[in-house]
Amino acid sequence: MAVVLSLCAAPVFAAESAASKKETAQRKAEAADHYKKGVALFKEGDFGSALAEFKAAYQAVPGFEVLYNIGLTERRLFKYGQAVKTFARYLEEGGKKVPQDRRDSVESELSIIRSLTSKVTVKVDGAPAKVFVDGEVVGQTPLAEPVLLGPGKHALRATRDGEPDAEESIELASGLVREVTLVFAPKVSQGPVEVSVETDPRDAVLMVDGTLAGVSPAKLELTPGTHELIAEFEGYQSARTDVVVEPGKPRTVKLKLVAGASGAAAGRGRFPVVGVVLFGVAVAAGGLSALFGVQAGNASRQVTEFFRSGGAWDASRAAVEAQGLRDQTLAGVFIGVSAAALVGGVIATIVTVVAPADDAEARFFLVPTPSGVTAAWSTRF
C-alpha cells in the first residue's frame, strides 16, 4: 500500500533553541527563503533542486524539522541509504518534539524503503579507499554498514592515491543481500618493455621508428605505446608492422619476409653506398698523401740549403732530414691506400648499380652493440 506524506510546513526556526536565538535576523531570513523555495520546487516535482534548497536552509539555521523534508526528498530521488540516515537523524534530534503522527509517517516511509532496497556490503582489500556509488561518496573502507540501493543498475567505484580506480557495475532487484569486493589492478611499471623480434629468414636488418635497431633475432627495449617495426633482407621484400607495447607485458613479434627484390635493392638503380664510402676514403687518403708529400718536399729543400750554406752537420739538421724521410714514406703509404680505395669504390659501384641483384651483392652494415657500433661491408660478384 502506497503511503503519501505531506511536507513539514512548520518554519525552519519555529522551535528555537538557545543557540538558534543567537542567529542573526539575516541568517533566519536566508533559511526561511531557502525553505520556501524548497517546498515550491518539491511540489513541482523538481526534487534535485528542492533537495539543494532544503540543505541550504538547514545549513543556515539547523532545525530538526527540515531533516524530514530532506529525507522525504532523498526518498523521491531514490537515494535510499541517505534517506534512511536522514530520517534517523530527524527522529533522534527531534526526540519528544516529533509528533506521534509524524513519527508514524517516518516509520511507514522507512518500511517502504526497506521493502524496495537491497543491502550491499562493499569491501576493498588493502589500505583504506574512498567508495563511490553512482558517483556519490558513501564513505571510506572499511564501511561501517551495508549500502542501501534500490532496484536497477549501479556503478561502484573505489579510489586510492597512486592507483588506478577499482570499478564494478551491479544490477539489483528488491530485497537482496549482496557482497561486492572491489579489486585494484596491480601496479604496472611504466619503464621499457622487452620485445623479442624474430624473422624468417634470420639476420634481417631491423628498423624501429626509423632508427636502426639491430639484426634479428633481437631483444629490443621499447617504451609503452605503438612503434613501427621494419625488417629488411637482401633479396626479400621489406616487412612492416605496428607493434603495440603494453606496460609490464613483454612480447614476441615474428615477421616472415617474402622472397623477391625489395624496393631498396631491386636490380639496377640501387644507391652505391659502399662505393660512395670507398670513394670518400680514397679522397681522404689522397689528401693526406698530398699533405705529407708537401712536408717531405719542404724538408728536402731545407737539407739542400744546409749543404749549400756549408757548416757543421748538427743534430737539428739531422732531425729535419729524418722527418722528411718519414713524411715521404707516409705519403707513399697513403697514395697506395687511396689507389686501393678508388679501385674498390669503382668495383662496388659497378656491382651495386649495374649488376643484377641475383648475380651480385654489395652490403654495408652499421649494427649497434653493447660496447658501441660495429661497421662492416661485403661484396659478391
BELHUZI-V748884 format. One record per residue. N is the residue number from 1. RES is the residue in three letters. PSI is psi in whole degrees, 0 to 359 (NA if undefined). OMEGA is omega in degrees with one decimal (NA if undefined). D_FIRST is the distance of its C-alpha to the first C-alpha in Angstrom with 2 decimals. Layout:
# BELHUZI-V748884
n,res,psi,omega,d_first
N,RES,PSI,OMEGA,D_FIRST
N,RES,PSI,OMEGA,D_FIRST
This chain:
# BELHUZI-V748884
n,res,psi,omega,d_first
1,MET,129,-179.7,0.00
2,ALA,141,178.5,3.81
3,VAL,123,179.7,6.45
4,VAL,125,-178.8,9.76
5,LEU,145,176.2,12.88
6,SER,155,178.0,16.38
7,LEU,149,174.7,19.39
8,CYS,116,-174.3,21.81
9,ALA,357,-178.5,24.54
10,ALA,144,177.1,27.16
11,PRO,152,-177.9,30.25
12,VAL,326,-174.7,30.65
13,PHE,28,-177.1,33.68
14,ALA,315,-179.6,32.68
15,ALA,89,-175.2,33.23
16,GLU,135,173.1,36.34
17,SER,180,179.3,37.74
18,ALA,324,-179.1,41.44
19,ALA,318,-177.0,41.12
20,SER,335,179.1,39.19
21,LYS,337,-179.5,41.86
22,LYS,352,179.2,44.35
23,GLU,144,178.7,42.48
24,THR,158,178.6,44.51
25,ALA,329,-179.4,43.63
26,GLN,317,179.8,43.46
27,ARG,324,177.1,40.72
28,LYS,318,178.7,38.69
29,ALA,321,178.9,39.13
30,GLU,316,179.9,38.12
31,ALA,317,-179.6,34.94
32,ALA,322,-179.9,34.02
33,ASP,314,178.7,34.76
34,HIS,320,-177.9,32.56
35,TYR,314,180.0,29.70
36,LYS,319,177.5,29.96
37,LYS,321,178.8,30.17
38,GLY,317,178.9,27.05
39,VAL,316,-178.9,25.02
40,ALA,316,-179.4,26.52
41,LEU,322,178.2,25.90
42,PHE,316,-179.7,22.22
43,LYS,332,178.2,21.78
44,GLU,353,179.7,23.74
45,GLY,6,177.9,21.52
46,ASP,77,-172.0,24.40
47,PHE,327,179.1,22.55
48,GLY,314,179.0,25.53
49,SER,324,179.1,27.97
50,ALA,319,179.4,25.74
51,LEU,319,179.0,25.50
52,ALA,320,-179.8,29.29
53,GLU,318,179.9,29.85
54,PHE,320,178.7,27.67
55,LYS,323,177.4,29.51
56,ALA,322,178.2,32.80
57,ALA,318,-179.5,32.07
58,TYR,325,179.3,31.30
59,GLN,323,-179.6,34.48
60,ALA,310,178.4,36.59
61,VAL,95,-178.4,35.55
62,PRO,128,176.5,33.25
63,GLY,132,-172.6,30.81
64,PHE,334,-178.4,27.73
65,GLU,323,-176.8,25.79
66,VAL,336,179.1,25.92
67,LEU,328,177.0,24.38
68,TYR,314,179.7,21.00
69,ASN,320,179.1,21.46
70,ILE,314,179.7,22.74
71,GLY,319,-179.9,19.87
72,LEU,320,179.6,17.30
73,THR,319,176.9,19.55
74,GLU,323,177.0,20.02
75,ARG,316,-179.9,16.31
76,ARG,334,179.1,16.47
77,LEU,7,179.5,19.61
78,PHE,23,174.3,18.09
79,LYS,71,-169.2,20.55
80,TYR,315,-179.2,18.34
81,GLY,317,179.1,21.34
82,GLN,322,-179.7,22.74
83,ALA,319,178.9,19.57
84,VAL,316,-179.9,19.37
85,LYS,320,-178.8,23.06
86,THR,317,178.3,22.87
87,PHE,322,178.6,20.22
88,ALA,319,176.7,22.39
89,ARG,322,179.5,25.41
90,TYR,312,-179.2,23.81
91,LEU,324,-177.9,23.25
92,GLU,312,-178.3,26.66
93,GLU,326,179.8,28.66
94,GLY,323,179.3,27.11
95,GLY,231,-178.1,27.52
96,LYS,348,179.4,27.91
97,LYS,345,179.1,27.86
98,VAL,120,179.0,24.07
99,PRO,152,-177.0,22.71
100,GLN,320,-179.4,20.50
101,ASP,324,177.9,17.69
102,ARG,324,176.6,17.94
103,ARG,318,177.7,18.15
104,ASP,321,179.7,14.93
105,SER,319,179.5,13.25
106,VAL,317,179.2,14.99
107,GLU,321,177.0,13.98
108,SER,318,178.9,10.22
109,GLU,318,178.3,11.20
110,LEU,325,178.3,13.40
111,SER,319,177.8,10.99
112,ILE,317,-179.1,9.01
113,ILE,315,-178.9,12.60
114,ARG,327,179.8,13.84
115,SER,336,-177.2,11.52
116,LEU,338,-169.9,12.73
117,THR,163,171.9,16.28
118,SER,148,177.5,19.47
119,LYS,116,-177.4,22.22
120,VAL,116,175.7,25.50
121,THR,119,-177.8,28.74
122,VAL,125,-179.7,31.38
123,LYS,150,175.6,35.00
124,VAL,125,179.1,38.32
125,ASP,152,175.2,41.66
126,GLY,208,-175.7,44.56
127,ALA,159,179.1,44.76
128,PRO,145,179.7,41.77
129,ALA,151,177.9,40.06
130,LYS,133,-176.2,37.62
131,VAL,133,176.6,34.30
132,PHE,142,173.5,32.44
133,VAL,119,-178.0,29.05
134,ASP,38,175.1,28.66
135,GLY,357,-178.8,31.64
136,GLU,141,-178.9,30.56
137,VAL,133,176.5,32.17
138,VAL,353,178.0,30.13
139,GLY,186,179.4,33.17
140,GLN,139,-178.7,36.38
141,THR,147,-1.5,36.86
142,PRO,132,179.9,36.50
143,LEU,141,-176.0,32.91
144,ALA,332,-176.0,31.82
145,GLU,164,178.4,28.34
146,PRO,157,177.0,26.34
147,VAL,131,178.3,24.92
148,LEU,122,-178.1,21.16
149,LEU,142,179.4,20.69
150,GLY,177,-179.9,17.94
151,PRO,150,177.2,18.35
152,GLY,191,-178.1,21.54
153,LYS,144,179.4,25.15
154,HIS,144,179.3,26.50
155,ALA,120,178.0,30.11
156,LEU,139,-178.4,31.50
157,ARG,140,176.4,34.92
158,ALA,138,179.6,37.33
159,THR,145,178.7,40.44
160,ARG,136,-176.2,43.60
161,ASP,133,175.4,46.87
162,GLY,6,-179.4,49.50
163,GLU,149,175.1,47.31
164,PRO,149,-177.0,45.45
165,ASP,148,172.1,41.64
166,ALA,125,-173.5,39.70
167,GLU,151,174.9,36.80
168,GLU,141,176.5,34.23
169,SER,139,178.6,31.28
170,ILE,156,176.7,28.32
171,GLU,129,-172.2,25.37
172,LEU,152,166.8,22.19
173,ALA,179,-177.5,19.11
174,SER,145,170.1,16.04
175,GLY,22,-179.9,16.79
176,LEU,159,171.3,20.58
177,VAL,121,-172.5,23.43
178,ARG,150,176.9,26.45
179,GLU,132,-179.0,29.84
180,VAL,129,176.4,31.83
181,THR,119,178.3,35.48
182,LEU,127,-174.0,36.96
183,VAL,127,175.9,40.67
184,PHE,137,176.5,43.31
185,ALA,144,179.2,46.04
186,PRO,148,179.0,49.46
187,LYS,137,-177.4,51.75
188,VAL,133,177.8,54.15
189,SER,140,178.9,57.67
190,GLN,8,-179.3,58.51
191,GLY,183,179.8,62.22
192,PRO,150,-178.6,64.41
193,VAL,138,-179.3,63.46
194,GLU,125,177.3,66.06
195,VAL,116,178.0,66.37
196,SER,130,-179.0,68.88
197,VAL,126,177.5,70.63
198,GLU,140,179.4,72.53
199,THR,155,173.6,74.51
200,ASP,108,7.1,76.40
201,PRO,166,176.9,79.31
202,ARG,175,175.3,79.54
203,ASP,24,175.2,81.24
204,ALA,145,177.5,79.49
205,VAL,130,-175.8,79.49
206,LEU,135,175.2,75.98
207,MET,131,177.2,74.79
208,VAL,118,-179.5,71.47
209,ASP,38,176.3,70.40
210,GLY,4,-179.0,74.01
211,THR,136,178.1,75.56
212,LEU,128,-175.1,77.75
213,ALA,351,179.6,75.86
214,GLY,196,-178.6,78.30
215,VAL,138,-178.2,79.23
216,SER,151,-4.7,77.00
217,PRO,147,-176.3,75.86
218,ALA,153,174.0,74.52
219,LYS,114,-175.7,71.81
220,LEU,145,175.5,70.56
221,GLU,106,-175.9,68.54
222,LEU,144,177.3,66.14
223,THR,153,177.9,63.54
224,PRO,141,-177.9,59.90
225,GLY,194,-179.3,59.48
226,THR,132,-179.1,61.13
227,HIS,147,176.7,64.89
228,GLU,124,179.9,67.39
229,LEU,127,178.8,69.59
230,ILE,134,176.4,72.80
231,ALA,132,-179.0,75.25
232,GLU,140,177.5,78.81
233,PHE,137,-176.8,81.64
234,GLU,129,179.3,85.02
235,GLY,2,179.1,85.12
236,TYR,154,175.1,81.33
237,GLN,144,179.5,78.78
238,SER,144,176.4,76.67
239,ALA,133,-178.2,73.16
240,ARG,143,175.6,70.36
241,THR,155,173.4,66.74
242,ASP,127,-179.0,64.00
243,VAL,117,178.1,63.10
244,VAL,117,-177.8,59.63
245,VAL,121,178.1,59.86
246,GLU,143,-178.4,56.69
247,PRO,130,174.8,56.84
248,GLY,15,-177.3,57.89
249,LYS,90,175.9,58.21
250,PRO,151,-179.3,61.84
251,ARG,166,178.4,62.56
252,THR,134,178.4,65.43
253,VAL,129,178.9,66.50
254,LYS,131,179.6,68.90
255,LEU,135,176.1,70.90
256,LYS,119,-179.2,73.20
257,LEU,141,-179.0,75.93
258,VAL,131,-179.8,77.31
259,ALA,143,-177.7,81.09
260,GLY,145,-176.0,82.80
261,ALA,132,176.5,84.36
262,SER,164,-178.5,81.90
263,GLY,331,-177.0,82.02
264,ALA,347,-175.2,83.62
265,ALA,30,-175.4,86.29
266,ALA,112,170.0,87.00
267,GLY,227,-176.5,90.72
268,ARG,160,174.7,92.70
269,GLY,4,177.3,91.58
270,ARG,149,-178.8,90.08
271,PHE,128,-176.0,90.60
272,PRO,77,-176.9,93.41
273,VAL,311,-177.3,91.77
274,VAL,317,179.4,94.34
275,GLY,316,-179.9,97.23
276,VAL,318,178.9,96.08
277,VAL,315,-179.3,95.71
278,LEU,322,175.4,99.20
279,PHE,321,177.0,100.69
280,GLY,318,177.5,99.20
281,VAL,319,179.8,100.80
282,ALA,317,179.8,104.12
283,VAL,315,-179.9,104.02
284,ALA,315,179.1,103.15
285,ALA,322,177.7,105.89
286,GLY,320,177.8,108.35
287,GLY,316,178.4,107.61
288,LEU,321,177.6,108.20
289,SER,317,179.4,111.41
290,ALA,320,179.9,112.66
291,LEU,310,-179.5,111.82
292,PHE,328,177.7,113.72
293,GLY,318,178.1,116.55
294,VAL,315,179.8,116.99
295,GLN,322,178.1,117.00
296,ALA,321,178.1,119.58
297,GLY,319,178.3,121.75
298,ASN,317,179.0,121.67
299,ALA,320,-179.9,122.72
300,SER,319,179.8,125.53
301,ARG,323,178.6,126.88
302,GLN,319,179.3,126.81
303,VAL,319,178.5,128.82
304,THR,317,178.6,131.34
305,GLU,324,178.3,131.80
306,PHE,315,-178.1,132.37
307,PHE,322,-179.2,135.26
308,ARG,322,-176.9,136.78
309,SER,343,-178.9,136.72
310,GLY,193,-179.6,138.27
311,GLY,174,-177.5,137.74
312,ALA,144,176.8,136.46
313,TRP,102,-174.3,133.58
314,ASP,184,-176.0,131.05
315,ALA,325,-178.6,127.54
316,SER,321,178.5,125.69
317,ARG,325,177.4,127.56
318,ALA,322,179.7,126.88
319,ALA,320,178.1,123.11
320,VAL,317,-179.9,123.07
321,GLU,317,-179.0,124.82
322,ALA,319,178.5,122.37
323,GLN,319,178.3,119.31
324,GLY,319,178.6,120.79
325,LEU,319,178.4,121.23
326,ARG,316,179.7,117.60
327,ASP,323,179.5,116.29
328,GLN,319,178.7,118.52
329,THR,314,-180.0,117.10
330,LEU,323,177.3,113.46
331,ALA,319,178.6,114.21
332,GLY,319,179.7,115.47
333,VAL,312,-178.1,112.41
334,PHE,333,173.0,109.97
335,ILE,318,179.4,112.05
336,GLY,317,178.7,111.55
337,VAL,317,-179.8,107.78
338,SER,317,-179.2,107.50
339,ALA,317,-179.1,109.46
340,ALA,317,179.5,107.41
341,ALA,323,178.7,104.08
342,LEU,315,178.5,105.37
343,VAL,316,178.6,106.37
344,GLY,321,178.5,103.03
345,GLY,319,178.3,101.13
346,VAL,316,-179.1,103.07
347,ILE,314,-178.8,102.39
348,ALA,322,179.0,98.65
349,THR,317,178.7,98.33
350,ILE,315,-179.2,100.08
351,VAL,317,-175.0,97.98
352,THR,316,-172.1,94.68
353,VAL,321,-171.3,95.36
354,VAL,315,-173.3,97.92
355,ALA,146,176.1,97.43
356,PRO,150,-176.8,94.60
357,ALA,331,-178.3,91.65
358,ASP,337,-175.5,92.35
359,ASP,344,-175.8,95.89
360,ALA,159,-180.0,95.53
361,GLU,132,174.5,93.18
362,ALA,120,-174.3,93.22
363,ARG,146,179.1,90.37
364,PHE,130,-174.7,89.76
365,PHE,142,166.5,87.15
366,LEU,103,-171.7,85.58
367,VAL,123,177.0,83.23
368,PRO,139,175.4,81.33
369,THR,165,179.6,82.05
370,PRO,332,-177.2,80.94
371,SER,0,-179.6,84.29
372,GLY,228,-179.4,84.54
373,VAL,135,177.8,85.37
374,THR,127,178.7,87.63
375,ALA,137,179.1,89.67
376,ALA,157,174.5,91.46
377,TRP,153,-179.8,92.88
378,SER,149,179.5,94.35
379,THR,135,176.7,96.36
380,ARG,132,177.0,97.08
381,PHE,NA,NA,99.30
